[in-house]
């Protein structure tokens, strides 16, 4: 998994509107990249809506937000529209970005083991250097974790 001090990986992803997002064009801005397991599930909705509700504060602090999951563009579009999300939601069905950040890992749930996205948020400075990794995400209070 990416750690503090690492550089923002190079990637091109497709957002909920079918537009290409190039990580190289994000340098020069503070960036929050949050990975979540599945669009429209309770925890992921709580996390995305908390970031939405605090978006103006995050934006005031100079942050750009990018959500990433392995969902399809259509599912990301539905999730974004339904919840009024003002930031890009990347559909990474082929795991290109997920693998570069190292968040596809073995998970355990109700005695079962399986591979999946570990809910993680990475905060990058203007130079594209990772300044914070949040791996114990509080879905209902995530913006506060980022701003602390």
N, C-alpha and C positions, 0 to 999 in steps of 0.2 A: 504494500500500500504506500502511496505517496506520503511523504512526511514533511514536517516543517523544514524549510530551507531548500526543498526541491523546486524545480522550475515547472511552470505550467506546461503540460504536454501539448504537442501540436496535434490538433484534430479538426476535422470538419464534420459537423453534425447537421441534421435536418430538424428544424423546429416544428411546432404545431401547425404552422401555416405553410409548410413545405419549403421554407426558405433555408438557405445554407448559412450556418454559423461557423465562422473560421476563428479558431483560438488565437491566431496571430494578429487578427484585427481587434482583439480584446485587450492586448497589451497597451499600457498607458492609462488603464482604468483599474480601479480596485474591483476585484471580482469575487463573487461568492458562487461556488459550484456545489449544489446539493444533489446527492444521489438518494433515490428512494426506491423501495421495492416494486410498487405497483400503483398506477394511477387509480384514483377513485376508491381506494380502500380507506378505512377510517383513519389510521395513523398518518398515511400519506396526505390525505385531505386536510387533517388538522395541521400538519407541518406547512403545507403550501399556503393554507389560509392564514396562518399566523404570519408567514413572511409577507403575504399580500397585505394584511392589516397594518403591518409595520413598514411597508414598502417606501412610503414617503420619508421616513426617518433614515432608512438604509440609503436611499437615493441622496438625501441631504448630506450624508457622510461620504458620498462619492462612490457608493457601491453599485455595481451592475450584478444582476442575479441570473443564474442559469440553472434550471432543474434538469436532471437527467435520469431516465429509467429505460428499461428494455421494452417499453410499450411501443405500439405502432404510432405513426403520425396521427391517424384517425383517433386513436384512444387519447393521445396527448391533447388533440384539438378539443375533444369532448370534455376532458378534464379541465382544460384551461377556460373554455367557454362557460361551462357550468358554474365554475367558482370565480370567474372574473379575474383570472390571474394576469397581472400586468407585465410579466417577464416571460422570456423564452423558455419553453419546455422541450428538451431535446428527446427525440425518439432514437434510441440506440439499440435497435433490434439485433444488430450483428455484434454487439458488445465491444466495438472498437474503442470507444471512450471509456467505458466501464473497465475494460482490461488495462488501459493505460494508467488509470487512477488506482487500480488494484482493489476494487471494491466487490468483485465477484468472488465470493468465498463460501466455505462450508458453513452452513447455519444449522442450528438445532432448534426445533419447535415441537412441543408436545411429544417428546421422545423420538422424533423423527429427524434424520439428518438429510440435508439436501443442499445443493448449490444455489446461491441467490445473491442479490445485491444487499450488502451490509449498509444500512442507512448511515451515511457519512457526509459531512460538509467540509469543504476546503475553502479557505479564505486566502486570496492572493493580493499582493500589493501591486502598485502601478508597473513595476518592473517584471511582473509575472513570477514572483517568488512566493512560495507558500508560507504564510505567516501563522496560520492556525489550522488545526485539524480537529474537528468535533466528531467523535465516534460514539458518544453517548448522547444522542440527540433527544432533547425534550420536545416532542412534537407540538405541544400546545404553547410552548414558551421559547421557541427556537431563536427568534430575533434577539431576544435578551441574551442568549448564550453567545451570539455572534458579536453583539455590541459591548459585552463585558470586557 
